[in-house]
Amino acid sequence: MVQLIPANANPTMSEIDDYIRKSYTTSSGVAALKNVVREIHSKSGAGALLHPADEYFVSRYSAVLEHRN
C-alpha cells in the first residue's frame, strides 16, 4: 500500500477526507496529493492490486478536483 498520509500508515476514510481537504489549501499540499495519486496509478499500472484505501483516496481526490474546477 502507498503511504497515503505522512505519519499515518492506516488512515480511516475520515482521515483521508480531512487530509485531502486540508492539503488543497496550499500549493505544496496539492503537489503532495498529486504525487500520492501518481504512485497509486503507477502501482495499478504495474499490475498490483490496489488496497481499498488507495482506491478511496483516488476517488476522493478526483471528486475534490472535479468540484474545484
PyMOL Python script that loads the backbone (N, CA, C, O; Angstrom):
from pymol import cmd

cmd.read_pdbstr("""\
ATOM      1  N   MET A   1       0.842  -1.178   0.000  1.00  0.00           N
ATOM      2  CA  MET A   1       0.000   0.000   0.000  1.00  0.00           C
ATOM      3  C   MET A   1       0.889   1.244   0.000  1.00  0.00           C
ATOM      4  O   MET A   1       1.937   1.275   0.645  1.00  0.00           O
ATOM      5  N   VAL A   2       0.467   2.229  -0.708  1.00  0.00           N
ATOM      6  CA  VAL A   2       1.158   3.512  -0.768  1.00  0.00           C
ATOM      7  C   VAL A   2       0.905   4.256   0.545  1.00  0.00           C
ATOM      8  O   VAL A   2      -0.189   4.184   1.104  1.00  0.00           O
ATOM      9  N   GLN A   3       1.917   4.968   1.032  1.00  0.00           N
ATOM     10  CA  GLN A   3       1.737   5.791   2.241  1.00  0.00           C
ATOM     11  C   GLN A   3       0.863   6.984   1.859  1.00  0.00           C
ATOM     12  O   GLN A   3       1.351   7.948   1.269  1.00  0.00           O
ATOM     13  N   LEU A   4      -0.416   6.921   2.191  1.00  0.00           N
ATOM     14  CA  LEU A   4      -1.375   7.944   1.781  1.00  0.00           C
ATOM     15  C   LEU A   4      -1.209   9.241   2.556  1.00  0.00           C
ATOM     16  O   LEU A   4      -1.260  10.329   1.983  1.00  0.00           O
ATOM     17  N   ILE A   5      -1.012   9.119   3.852  1.00  0.00           N
ATOM     18  CA  ILE A   5      -0.891  10.284   4.722  1.00  0.00           C
ATOM     19  C   ILE A   5       0.422  10.154   5.493  1.00  0.00           C
ATOM     20  O   ILE A   5       0.668   9.121   6.115  1.00  0.00           O
ATOM     21  N   PRO A   6       1.261  11.179   5.464  1.00  0.00           N
ATOM     22  CA  PRO A   6       2.503  11.103   6.223  1.00  0.00           C
ATOM     23  C   PRO A   6       2.236  10.810   7.705  1.00  0.00           C
ATOM     24  O   PRO A   6       1.334  11.390   8.309  1.00  0.00           O
ATOM     25  N   ALA A   7       3.019   9.917   8.270  1.00  0.00           N
ATOM     26  CA  ALA A   7       2.941   9.545   9.688  1.00  0.00           C
ATOM     27  C   ALA A   7       1.644   8.830  10.068  1.00  0.00           C
ATOM     28  O   ALA A   7       1.317   8.738  11.251  1.00  0.00           O
ATOM     29  N   ASN A   8       0.900   8.319   9.074  1.00  0.00           N
ATOM     30  CA  ASN A   8      -0.318   7.562   9.360  1.00  0.00           C
ATOM     31  C   ASN A   8      -0.387   6.411   8.357  1.00  0.00           C
ATOM     32  O   ASN A   8      -0.831   6.588   7.222  1.00  0.00           O
ATOM     33  N   ALA A   9       0.050   5.254   8.783  1.00  0.00           N
ATOM     34  CA  ALA A   9       0.131   4.104   7.883  1.00  0.00           C
ATOM     35  C   ALA A   9      -1.223   3.461   7.601  1.00  0.00           C
ATOM     36  O   ALA A   9      -1.361   2.721   6.626  1.00  0.00           O
ATOM     37  N   ASN A  10      -2.210   3.728   8.430  1.00  0.00           N
ATOM     38  CA  ASN A  10      -3.509   3.091   8.249  1.00  0.00           C
ATOM     39  C   ASN A  10      -4.641   4.097   8.480  1.00  0.00           C
ATOM     40  O   ASN A  10      -5.351   4.005   9.481  1.00  0.00           O
ATOM     41  N   PRO A  11      -4.815   5.058   7.559  1.00  0.00           N
ATOM     42  CA  PRO A  11      -5.828   6.103   7.775  1.00  0.00           C
ATOM     43  C   PRO A  11      -7.251   5.607   7.553  1.00  0.00           C
ATOM     44  O   PRO A  11      -7.498   4.700   6.757  1.00  0.00           O
ATOM     45  N   THR A  12      -8.169   6.218   8.268  1.00  0.00           N
ATOM     46  CA  THR A  12      -9.589   5.951   8.061  1.00  0.00           C
ATOM     47  C   THR A  12     -10.091   6.816   6.905  1.00  0.00           C
ATOM     48  O   THR A  12      -9.390   7.713   6.436  1.00  0.00           O
ATOM     49  N   MET A  13     -11.298   6.537   6.459  1.00  0.00           N
ATOM     50  CA  MET A  13     -11.889   7.355   5.392  1.00  0.00           C
ATOM     51  C   MET A  13     -11.988   8.815   5.827  1.00  0.00           C
ATOM     52  O   MET A  13     -11.714   9.723   5.042  1.00  0.00           O
ATOM     53  N   SER A  14     -12.374   9.034   7.063  1.00  0.00           N
ATOM     54  CA  SER A  14     -12.497  10.390   7.587  1.00  0.00           C
ATOM     55  C   SER A  14     -11.147  11.103   7.586  1.00  0.00           C
ATOM     56  O   SER A  14     -11.067  12.283   7.243  1.00  0.00           O
ATOM     57  N   GLU A  15     -10.096  10.396   7.967  1.00  0.00           N
ATOM     58  CA  GLU A  15      -8.760  10.991   7.979  1.00  0.00           C
ATOM     59  C   GLU A  15      -8.287  11.312   6.561  1.00  0.00           C
ATOM     60  O   GLU A  15      -7.631  12.330   6.336  1.00  0.00           O
ATOM     61  N   ILE A  16      -8.617  10.451   5.622  1.00  0.00           N
ATOM     62  CA  ILE A  16      -8.269  10.713   4.224  1.00  0.00           C
ATOM     63  C   ILE A  16      -9.002  11.958   3.727  1.00  0.00           C
ATOM     64  O   ILE A  16      -8.404  12.818   3.081  1.00  0.00           O
ATOM     65  N   ASP A  17     -10.300  12.050   4.031  1.00  0.00           N
ATOM     66  CA  ASP A  17     -11.083  13.223   3.634  1.00  0.00           C
ATOM     67  C   ASP A  17     -10.487  14.506   4.200  1.00  0.00           C
ATOM     68  O   ASP A  17     -10.319  15.491   3.481  1.00  0.00           O
ATOM     69  N   ASP A  18     -10.167  14.491   5.495  1.00  0.00           N
ATOM     70  CA  ASP A  18      -9.590  15.668   6.144  1.00  0.00           C
ATOM     71  C   ASP A  18      -8.248  16.041   5.529  1.00  0.00           C
ATOM     72  O   ASP A  18      -7.976  17.216   5.281  1.00  0.00           O
ATOM     73  N   TYR A  19      -7.417  15.045   5.285  1.00  0.00           N
ATOM     74  CA  TYR A  19      -6.094  15.296   4.706  1.00  0.00           C
ATOM     75  C   TYR A  19      -6.208  15.919   3.310  1.00  0.00           C
ATOM     76  O   TYR A  19      -5.506  16.880   2.997  1.00  0.00           O
ATOM     77  N   ILE A  20      -7.083  15.376   2.486  1.00  0.00           N
ATOM     78  CA  ILE A  20      -7.246  15.921   1.137  1.00  0.00           C
ATOM     79  C   ILE A  20      -7.786  17.345   1.203  1.00  0.00           C
ATOM     80  O   ILE A  20      -7.303  18.228   0.495  1.00  0.00           O
ATOM     81  N   ARG A  21      -8.779  17.567   2.046  1.00  0.00           N
ATOM     82  CA  ARG A  21      -9.379  18.896   2.184  1.00  0.00           C
ATOM     83  C   ARG A  21      -8.341  19.928   2.638  1.00  0.00           C
ATOM     84  O   ARG A  21      -8.277  21.029   2.091  1.00  0.00           O
ATOM     85  N   LYS A  22      -7.541  19.576   3.625  1.00  0.00           N
ATOM     86  CA  LYS A  22      -6.533  20.496   4.157  1.00  0.00           C
ATOM     87  C   LYS A  22      -5.381  20.692   3.185  1.00  0.00           C
ATOM     88  O   LYS A  22      -4.825  21.786   3.095  1.00  0.00           O
ATOM     89  N   SER A  23      -5.018  19.642   2.456  1.00  0.00           N
ATOM     90  CA  SER A  23      -3.888  19.731   1.526  1.00  0.00           C
ATOM     91  C   SER A  23      -4.205  20.636   0.346  1.00  0.00           C
ATOM     92  O   SER A  23      -3.299  21.229  -0.239  1.00  0.00           O
ATOM     93  N   TYR A  24      -5.470  20.750  -0.007  1.00  0.00           N
ATOM     94  CA  TYR A  24      -5.839  21.588  -1.146  1.00  0.00           C
ATOM     95  C   TYR A  24      -5.729  23.074  -0.855  1.00  0.00           C
ATOM     96  O   TYR A  24      -5.978  23.889  -1.744  1.00  0.00           O
ATOM     97  N   THR A  25      -5.362  23.449   0.363  1.00  0.00           N
ATOM     98  CA  THR A  25      -5.259  24.866   0.700  1.00  0.00           C
ATOM     99  C   THR A  25      -3.882  25.450   0.408  1.00  0.00           C
ATOM    100  O   THR A  25      -3.710  26.668   0.461  1.00  0.00           O
ATOM    101  N   THR A  26      -2.893  24.600   0.099  1.00  0.00           N
ATOM    102  CA  THR A  26      -1.547  25.083  -0.209  1.00  0.00           C
ATOM    103  C   THR A  26      -1.028  24.436  -1.484  1.00  0.00           C
ATOM    104  O   THR A  26      -1.439  23.332  -1.840  1.00  0.00           O
ATOM    105  N   SER A  27      -0.133  25.121  -2.161  1.00  0.00           N
ATOM    106  CA  SER A  27       0.420  24.560  -3.395  1.00  0.00           C
ATOM    107  C   SER A  27       1.283  23.338  -3.101  1.00  0.00           C
ATOM    108  O   SER A  27       1.304  22.400  -3.899  1.00  0.00           O
ATOM    109  N   SER A  28       1.992  23.326  -1.978  1.00  0.00           N
ATOM    110  CA  SER A  28       2.796  22.150  -1.641  1.00  0.00           C
ATOM    111  C   SER A  28       1.892  20.963  -1.283  1.00  0.00           C
ATOM    112  O   SER A  28       2.240  19.810  -1.538  1.00  0.00           O
ATOM    113  N   GLY A  29       0.750  21.253  -0.701  1.00  0.00           N
ATOM    114  CA  GLY A  29      -0.212  20.193  -0.390  1.00  0.00           C
ATOM    115  C   GLY A  29      -0.793  19.579  -1.640  1.00  0.00           C
ATOM    116  O   GLY A  29      -0.958  18.362  -1.715  1.00  0.00           O
ATOM    117  N   VAL A  30      -1.107  20.402  -2.625  1.00  0.00           N
ATOM    118  CA  VAL A  30      -1.628  19.913  -3.901  1.00  0.00           C
ATOM    119  C   VAL A  30      -0.578  19.048  -4.584  1.00  0.00           C
ATOM    120  O   VAL A  30      -0.900  18.000  -5.145  1.00  0.00           O
ATOM    121  N   ALA A  31       0.674  19.482  -4.538  1.00  0.00           N
ATOM    122  CA  ALA A  31       1.760  18.697  -5.133  1.00  0.00           C
ATOM    123  C   ALA A  31       1.891  17.341  -4.436  1.00  0.00           C
ATOM    124  O   ALA A  31       2.123  16.326  -5.093  1.00  0.00           O
ATOM    125  N   ALA A  32       1.743  17.321  -3.117  1.00  0.00           N
ATOM    126  CA  ALA A  32       1.825  16.065  -2.368  1.00  0.00           C
ATOM    127  C   ALA A  32       0.687  15.134  -2.753  1.00  0.00           C
ATOM    128  O   ALA A  32       0.895  13.931  -2.910  1.00  0.00           O
ATOM    129  N   LEU A  33      -0.515  15.680  -2.908  1.00  0.00           N
ATOM    130  CA  LEU A  33      -1.658  14.866  -3.325  1.00  0.00           C
ATOM    131  C   LEU A  33      -1.423  14.273  -4.706  1.00  0.00           C
ATOM    132  O   LEU A  33      -1.684  13.091  -4.934  1.00  0.00           O
ATOM    133  N   LYS A  34      -0.932  15.090  -5.619  1.00  0.00           N
ATOM    134  CA  LYS A  34      -0.665  14.604  -6.977  1.00  0.00           C
ATOM    135  C   LYS A  34       0.370  13.492  -6.963  1.00  0.00           C
ATOM    136  O   LYS A  34       0.259  12.537  -7.733  1.00  0.00           O
ATOM    137  N   ASN A  35       1.379  13.601  -6.097  1.00  0.00           N
ATOM    138  CA  ASN A  35       2.403  12.556  -6.006  1.00  0.00           C
ATOM    139  C   ASN A  35       1.808  11.244  -5.505  1.00  0.00           C
ATOM    140  O   ASN A  35       2.138  10.177  -6.022  1.00  0.00           O
ATOM    141  N   VAL A  36       0.941  11.317  -4.513  1.00  0.00           N
ATOM    142  CA  VAL A  36       0.317  10.102  -3.983  1.00  0.00           C
ATOM    143  C   VAL A  36      -0.543   9.452  -5.062  1.00  0.00           C
ATOM    144  O   VAL A  36      -0.488   8.237  -5.253  1.00  0.00           O
ATOM    145  N   VAL A  37      -1.331  10.249  -5.763  1.00  0.00           N
ATOM    146  CA  VAL A  37      -2.188   9.708  -6.820  1.00  0.00           C
ATOM    147  C   VAL A  37      -1.333   9.104  -7.934  1.00  0.00           C
ATOM    148  O   VAL A  37      -1.677   8.055  -8.480  1.00  0.00           O
ATOM    149  N   ARG A  38      -0.229   9.756  -8.269  1.00  0.00           N
ATOM    150  CA  ARG A  38       0.679   9.222  -9.295  1.00  0.00           C
ATOM    151  C   ARG A  38       1.252   7.875  -8.853  1.00  0.00           C
ATOM    152  O   ARG A  38       1.345   6.948  -9.658  1.00  0.00           O
ATOM    153  N   GLU A  39       1.634   7.762  -7.592  1.00  0.00           N
ATOM    154  CA  GLU A  39       2.161   6.497  -7.070  1.00  0.00           C
ATOM    155  C   GLU A  39       1.106   5.398  -7.133  1.00  0.00           C
ATOM    156  O   GLU A  39       1.413   4.258  -7.480  1.00  0.00           O
ATOM    157  N   ILE A  40      -0.128   5.738  -6.799  1.00  0.00           N
ATOM    158  CA  ILE A  40      -1.213   4.748  -6.845  1.00  0.00           C
ATOM    159  C   ILE A  40      -1.444   4.301  -8.283  1.00  0.00           C
ATOM    160  O   ILE A  40      -1.600   3.108  -8.541  1.00  0.00           O
ATOM    161  N   HIS A  41      -1.468   5.241  -9.217  1.00  0.00           N
ATOM    162  CA  HIS A  41      -1.654   4.880 -10.630  1.00  0.00           C
ATOM    163  C   HIS A  41      -0.489   4.030 -11.134  1.00  0.00           C
ATOM    164  O   HIS A  41      -0.695   3.098 -11.912  1.00  0.00           O
ATOM    165  N   SER A  42       0.716   4.340 -10.703  1.00  0.00           N
ATOM    166  CA  SER A  42       1.885   3.552 -11.103  1.00  0.00           C
ATOM    167  C   SER A  42       1.787   2.131 -10.562  1.00  0.00           C
ATOM    168  O   SER A  42       2.092   1.165 -11.261  1.00  0.00           O
ATOM    169  N   LYS A  43       1.365   2.019  -9.326  1.00  0.00           N
ATOM    170  CA  LYS A  43       1.195   0.705  -8.704  1.00  0.00           C
ATOM    171  C   LYS A  43       0.157  -0.104  -9.469  1.00  0.00           C
ATOM    172  O   LYS A  43       0.368  -1.284  -9.749  1.00  0.00           O
ATOM    173  N   SER A  44      -0.945   0.518  -9.803  1.00  0.00           N
ATOM    174  CA  SER A  44      -2.006  -0.142 -10.550  1.00  0.00           C
ATOM    175  C   SER A  44      -1.531  -0.520 -11.951  1.00  0.00           C
ATOM    176  O   SER A  44      -1.829  -1.605 -12.449  1.00  0.00           O
ATOM    177  N   GLY A  45      -0.790   0.391 -12.577  1.00  0.00           N
ATOM    178  CA  GLY A  45      -0.280   0.141 -13.925  1.00  0.00           C
ATOM    179  C   GLY A  45       0.707  -1.002 -13.976  1.00  0.00           C
ATOM    180  O   GLY A  45       0.884  -1.628 -15.021  1.00  0.00           O
ATOM    181  N   ALA A  46       1.354  -1.283 -12.853  1.00  0.00           N
ATOM    182  CA  ALA A  46       2.313  -2.393 -12.785  1.00  0.00           C
ATOM    183  C   ALA A  46       1.609  -3.718 -12.524  1.00  0.00           C
ATOM    184  O   ALA A  46       2.250  -4.765 -12.436  1.00  0.00           O
ATOM    185  N   GLY A  47       0.293  -3.666 -12.404  1.00  0.00           N
ATOM    186  CA  GLY A  47      -0.484  -4.885 -12.222  1.00  0.00           C
ATOM    187  C   GLY A  47      -0.753  -5.261 -10.782  1.00  0.00           C
ATOM    188  O   GLY A  47      -1.337  -6.312 -10.521  1.00  0.00           O
ATOM    189  N   ALA A  48      -0.342  -4.430  -9.841  1.00  0.00           N
ATOM    190  CA  ALA A  48      -0.591  -4.721  -8.432  1.00  0.00           C
ATOM    191  C   ALA A  48      -2.050  -4.410  -8.077  1.00  0.00           C
ATOM    192  O   ALA A  48      -2.658  -3.485  -8.616  1.00  0.00           O
ATOM    193  N   LEU A  49      -2.574  -5.194  -7.176  1.00  0.00           N
ATOM    194  CA  LEU A  49      -3.922  -4.928  -6.698  1.00  0.00           C
ATOM    195  C   LEU A  49      -3.896  -3.727  -5.768  1.00  0.00           C
ATOM    196  O   LEU A  49      -2.968  -3.562  -4.977  1.00  0.00           O
ATOM    197  N   LEU A  50      -4.917  -2.895  -5.868  1.00  0.00           N
ATOM    198  CA  LEU A  50      -4.985  -1.714  -5.010  1.00  0.00           C
ATOM    199  C   LEU A  50      -5.689  -2.043  -3.699  1.00  0.00           C
ATOM    200  O   LEU A  50      -6.659  -2.799  -3.669  1.00  0.00           O
ATOM    201  N   HIS A  51      -5.190  -1.473  -2.644  1.00  0.00           N
ATOM    202  CA  HIS A  51      -5.829  -1.563  -1.337  1.00  0.00           C
ATOM    203  C   HIS A  51      -7.090  -0.701  -1.401  1.00  0.00           C
ATOM    204  O   HIS A  51      -7.090   0.313  -2.098  1.00  0.00           O
ATOM    205  N   PRO A  52      -8.151  -1.064  -0.704  1.00  0.00           N
ATOM    206  CA  PRO A  52      -9.361  -0.232  -0.711  1.00  0.00           C
ATOM    207  C   PRO A  52      -9.100   1.227  -0.328  1.00  0.00           C
ATOM    208  O   PRO A  52      -9.758   2.124  -0.854  1.00  0.00           O
ATOM    209  N   ALA A  53      -8.161   1.474   0.568  1.00  0.00           N
ATOM    210  CA  ALA A  53      -7.841   2.857   0.950  1.00  0.00           C
ATOM    211  C   ALA A  53      -7.211   3.613  -0.214  1.00  0.00           C
ATOM    212  O   ALA A  53      -7.444   4.810  -0.377  1.00  0.00           O
ATOM    213  N   ASP A  54      -6.411   2.916  -1.027  1.00  0.00           N
ATOM    214  CA  ASP A  54      -5.828   3.548  -2.220  1.00  0.00           C
ATOM    215  C   ASP A  54      -6.934   3.974  -3.181  1.00  0.00           C
ATOM    216  O   ASP A  54      -6.935   5.093  -3.695  1.00  0.00           O
ATOM    217  N   GLU A  55      -7.869   3.066  -3.410  1.00  0.00           N
ATOM    218  CA  GLU A  55      -8.986   3.368  -4.310  1.00  0.00           C
ATOM    219  C   GLU A  55      -9.820   4.529  -3.776  1.00  0.00           C
ATOM    220  O   GLU A  55     -10.234   5.406  -4.534  1.00  0.00           O
ATOM    221  N   TYR A  56     -10.061   4.527  -2.472  1.00  0.00           N
ATOM    222  CA  TYR A  56     -10.842   5.601  -1.860  1.00  0.00           C
ATOM    223  C   TYR A  56     -10.118   6.936  -1.990  1.00  0.00           C
ATOM    224  O   TYR A  56     -10.743   7.953  -2.291  1.00  0.00           O
ATOM    225  N   PHE A  57      -8.811   6.941  -1.766  1.00  0.00           N
ATOM    226  CA  PHE A  57      -8.025   8.165  -1.877  1.00  0.00           C
ATOM    227  C   PHE A  57      -8.157   8.760  -3.272  1.00  0.00           C
ATOM    228  O   PHE A  57      -8.400   9.957  -3.421  1.00  0.00           O
ATOM    229  N   VAL A  58      -7.998   7.924  -4.291  1.00  0.00           N
ATOM    230  CA  VAL A  58      -8.083   8.409  -5.671  1.00  0.00           C
ATOM    231  C   VAL A  58      -9.491   8.916  -5.973  1.00  0.00           C
ATOM    232  O   VAL A  58      -9.648   9.944  -6.632  1.00  0.00           O
ATOM    233  N   SER A  59     -10.506   8.211  -5.503  1.00  0.00           N
ATOM    234  CA  SER A  59     -11.876   8.656  -5.780  1.00  0.00           C
ATOM    235  C   SER A  59     -12.181   9.990  -5.095  1.00  0.00           C
ATOM    236  O   SER A  59     -12.823  10.855  -5.690  1.00  0.00           O
ATOM    237  N   ARG A  60     -11.730  10.163  -3.859  1.00  0.00           N
ATOM    238  CA  ARG A  60     -11.965  11.427  -3.148  1.00  0.00           C
ATOM    239  C   ARG A  60     -11.162  12.567  -3.764  1.00  0.00           C
ATOM    240  O   ARG A  60     -11.659  13.686  -3.889  1.00  0.00           O
ATOM    241  N   TYR A  61      -9.918  12.280  -4.147  1.00  0.00           N
ATOM    242  CA  TYR A  61      -9.085  13.287  -4.820  1.00  0.00           C
ATOM    243  C   TYR A  61      -9.773  13.732  -6.118  1.00  0.00           C
ATOM    244  O   TYR A  61      -9.845  14.927  -6.407  1.00  0.00           O
ATOM    245  N   SER A  62     -10.269  12.780  -6.884  1.00  0.00           N
ATOM    246  CA  SER A  62     -10.945  13.105  -8.147  1.00  0.00           C
ATOM    247  C   SER A  62     -12.198  13.930  -7.906  1.00  0.00           C
ATOM    248  O   SER A  62     -12.484  14.865  -8.654  1.00  0.00           O
ATOM    249  N   ALA A  63     -12.943  13.588  -6.868  1.00  0.00           N
ATOM    250  CA  ALA A  63     -14.166  14.330  -6.553  1.00  0.00           C
ATOM    251  C   ALA A  63     -13.854  15.764  -6.154  1.00  0.00           C
ATOM    252  O   ALA A  63     -14.546  16.690  -6.576  1.00  0.00           O
ATOM    253  N   VAL A  64     -12.824  15.954  -5.348  1.00  0.00           N
ATOM    254  CA  VAL A  64     -12.443  17.306  -4.918  1.00  0.00           C
ATOM    255  C   VAL A  64     -11.928  18.089  -6.116  1.00  0.00           C
ATOM    256  O   VAL A  64     -12.254  19.264  -6.282  1.00  0.00           O
ATOM    257  N   LEU A  65     -11.128  17.445  -6.945  1.00  0.00           N
ATOM    258  CA  LEU A  65     -10.587  18.103  -8.136  1.00  0.00           C
ATOM    259  C   LEU A  65     -11.718  18.529  -9.074  1.00  0.00           C
ATOM    260  O   LEU A  65     -11.695  19.631  -9.623  1.00  0.00           O
ATOM    261  N   GLU A  66     -12.695  17.657  -9.251  1.00  0.00           N
ATOM    262  CA  GLU A  66     -13.839  17.960 -10.109  1.00  0.00           C
ATOM    263  C   GLU A  66     -14.662  19.106  -9.536  1.00  0.00           C
ATOM    264  O   GLU A  66     -15.144  19.965 -10.274  1.00  0.00           O
ATOM    265  N   HIS A  67     -14.818  19.114  -8.237  1.00  0.00           N
ATOM    266  CA  HIS A  67     -15.602  20.160  -7.572  1.00  0.00           C
ATOM    267  C   HIS A  67     -14.889  21.525  -7.657  1.00  0.00           C
ATOM    268  O   HIS A  67     -15.541  22.563  -7.775  1.00  0.00           O
ATOM    269  N   ARG A  68     -13.560  21.512  -7.596  1.00  0.00           N
ATOM    270  CA  ARG A  68     -12.778  22.754  -7.645  1.00  0.00           C
ATOM    271  C   ARG A  68     -12.769  23.378  -9.028  1.00  0.00           C
ATOM    272  O   ARG A  68     -12.601  24.589  -9.167  1.00  0.00           O
ATOM    273  N   ASN A  69     -12.950  22.555 -10.052  1.00  0.00           N
ATOM    274  CA  ASN A  69     -12.919  23.078 -11.434  1.00  0.00           C
ATOM    275  C   ASN A  69     -14.254  23.436 -11.898  1.00  0.00           C
ATOM    276  O   ASN A  69     -14.413  23.890 -13.031  1.00  0.00           O
TER     277      ASN A  69
END
""", "prot")
cmd.dss("prot")
cmd.show_as("cartoon", "prot")
cmd.util.cbc("prot")
cmd.orient("prot")
